Amino acid sequence: MHKKLKRWFKSKHKKIHQQKTTDLASNKTISETLKFNIAEKTYDKLLCHHFISGISAIEIIRDSLLNSSQRLMKELVTVDELNQRNEHIRKEMNQLSELVCLIEQHTGENIHCIDDLMSVLSGINNNIDEINNLSRQTNFLAINSAIESAHAGGIGAGFSVIAKEIKQLSSGIQFQAKNITALTLNINQHAKSISTSAEKNYQSINDIRAATEQACMMLQQTIELSAHMQEIICFIATQQFLNTVKLDHVIWKIKVYELIFNRDETSEVNSHTDCRLGKWFYGDEGRKFSHLSCFSDLEIPHENVHSSGQEALQAFRSGDDEQMNISLTNMEQASTSVITRLDELLLHIQPH
């Protein structure tokens, strides 16, 4: 009996010792598990902290894109001023071309007038030749009359006086005809000189007109190229701006996560009308694209991004983790839709 009791105590003591050993091992495991969980949470918190602090790099990229877009917009104003000046010059060149054409027309008319003048002078000379022939015949008649008067003696004395007068008249006519011929020849020579000079001027004016038309055409091509360049610069500036907006979107979402991570109970995020995209969308710059469907389709998802983010913050502060998760999911989906619509908009407005 004593031996049995001794064996029972020994067995019981062994079981108690084993139980203590098991409990110690279990407590050690729990302690190690708690330490691991605490370390894991600390590690996750550290990663989140560094991820959120890395937003400054995105902000630097965003600001760089924004500055680039603003500089391009300034250059766009310069190009627009240049186009206006070119257009003013083109109008003046067209006026010059019209003036040169008018001068060319008048010069051509003057050449025709000079040709008509030379034709008239030629006709005058022909008439003077006829006058000279008649004068010579009259002179011969006067000579014959004088001879006949001499044969008639005293009876033909009166007729002799008439013959003398006719001869003097004939001589006077021949003298004046020679003077007129000399004058018409002189006029004719001057007219030929003027005609030659006018023809040279006409050719020069013709060359000026051709050069002016060529300059107008080249200036028009320059204006068209400048307008195309302006279109490209405008597109790049808009592209840079919308890329800035995309980064704004990312930064805005990270701000929501940062407020939740830091358990911020008071700070708020802006609405869809107060952000850069909202001001652009509802402003004059954005309204230029209101005729595009992808522009109109941008409004609802953009509004949903902001409203879902604000709902997520409200759910977090009220302790509703399930609703917070739903709101954050909606925010991310709406954000993806916004980025897609912005890319579609860029595709529609890119120059061809």
C-alpha angles and dihedrals in degrees: 000000000000091000092051092051090048092052091048092053090047092051092046092050090050092052091048090050092049090049091051090048090050092047092050091049090048092050090049091052092049091048092050091047091052091048090050092049091049090048091048092050090048090050092049091047090050092051092048091048093053092043092054092044088054089069088091089072090055090048090053090052090046093051091047091053091046092051090048091051092049092050090050090051089054090049088049089059090051092050090048091053089049090051091051091051091047090050090051090050091047091055091049090048090052090051089049090050091051090048092050090049089051091049089048090052093049091046090052090050090049090052089053090049091051090049089051090049091052090049090052091048089051089052091049090052090050090052091048089054089053089049090052090051091050090046092053091048090049089050091052089049090051091051092049090047091052090051092049090046090054090052091051092055118198093354091063096047093105091046089052090057090053091049090052092051091049091052092050090049091050091050091049091050091051091048093051091044090056091050092049090047091052091048093048091048089052091048090047092053092049090046090053090050091049090046092051091047091046091051090051090047089048091053091047091049089048089053091047090051092050091047091047092050089048090050091049091051093048091047090051090052089049090052091049092049090046090050090050090049089050089052091051093047090048091052093048091048090050090045091052091048094050090047086053088052090052090055089046086057093053092046091049092053092047088052089058091050090046092055091050093045092050090044090235108183100184114033119097137199124230126260128251092263095052100052124088093260092048094050089049094045095051095036132083095266094058095041089067086077097045091112090067118088093215088060092053091044088059096069102071099046090044091053090046092055092058097039092048091049091050091047090051090055091048091049091049092051091049091049095245100140094172093055090044090055092049092049093048090050090051090048092054093047092049090047091055089050091051092052090048092051091049090053090049090051091052090049091054097047099043113118119252 
